[in-house]
Amino acid sequence: TGQFPYATAILPRSGIVNTVGVDGAKILKAHNKYWQSKSKSPDQIEKKKFNGAEGENWLGKVDFLQYELTDSEGFFVNADGSRSRMVHQYDRFGDRIYEWLKKQTFFVDTKPGHHD
């Protein structure tokens, strides 16, 4: 767009920050729409895992993406399969990611129950 003439564009999921917000919002929207079509209430939907989630991987394979977002332990990965060192906008996945985060030794929840 020319708005930042000195900026250099890089391929998604290949830089020092993995920005997952767009994918997260699309996945959460599709998940909610699917369960709404099955006449599930918002409270019931909130308790449903993402399709494909198993074991430690809270997300699993997403049918409409051409790539994996997480590894078998649930960590976000870059395009080359290495773990992302920094992840931006992970909150777009809703509360499911917080359930996974709470199990990790590195996570300190400074606002328990306030992740809307």
N, C-alpha and C positions, 0 to 999 in steps of 0.2 A: 504493500500500500504506500510505501515511501514515507510513512509517518516517522520512522526511526531510521534515518539514512545510514547511521553507523552500526546498526544492529545486524547481526548475522543469524539467519534462520538455521535451525538444526532440525533433524528428523524427530518426530515425537518418540518419547520413551528412549532417548539416546543421550540426553544431557545429564547434568548433575541433579536436576529436579524432574521428577516424573509427575506431571500434572494429570490427575485422573478424574477431574471433575465432570467433564462432558460424558465420559463413559459411565461414571457412577450415576449421574442423573438419568441417563438413558436406561441403564440396567434397573434402577429402582422404579422408574416409571413403567417399564415393561412388566416387572414383577408384580407391582400393584394392580396393573390393568388385568393381568392374567387371573389373579385371585379374585378380583372384583367380578370378572366374568363367571366365576364359580360361586357367586353370591356369598363371598366371605366378607365379614364386617372388618372395618379398619383394625379393631383389636385382634381379630383372628389373623389378619394379614401380617400384622406386626410380629407375630410369633412364628411365621413361616420362614424357613431358610430359603436362600436363593436356590433355584433349580441347579443341580450339579454339585452343590456343596456336600462335601463328605470328609470325614476325619478332621484334621486340623485346618483344612482349606475351607474357609467360611464362604468363599465365592464360587469356586469351581469353574468349569468351562461355560462360557456364554455363547449360546447358539448363533447369535447374530454378529459376533465379532470374529475376525479372521486371526486372532492371536489370543494368547493367554495373558491375563492380567496378574495372576498370582501363581506362586509355586505350590507344591504339595503341602507346605506348612502354613500357607495363607499369606505369605509376604508378597508385596507387590514386586513385579519384575520388570526389567527393561526389555527392549526389543530383542536383545541378544540372550535373554534368559537369566542374566545376572540380577541379583537383588537390587532394588532401587535403594539408594542411600538416603534420599529425601523424597517425600511424597506430599504433594500439594492438593488440597480440596478432597481429601479422603472422606470427609463428612458427607459428601453427596451420595454415599452408599446407604445412608440412614443408620439406624441403631445396630444393625447386624455387625458392622465393623467394630463397634464399641464392645460388643460381647467378646469378640476375638481379642481386641486390645487388652481388655481387663485380665486376660489369661497370661499376658506377656510380662515377664519380669521387668522390662524396661519402661513400662507404662505407669504413669502416676496420674490418676484422674483427679484433677483439681476442682471439678464441678460435677460430682456424681448426680446422675439423673437429669442433667441439663444439656442434652445433646440434640435439641430440636432444630 
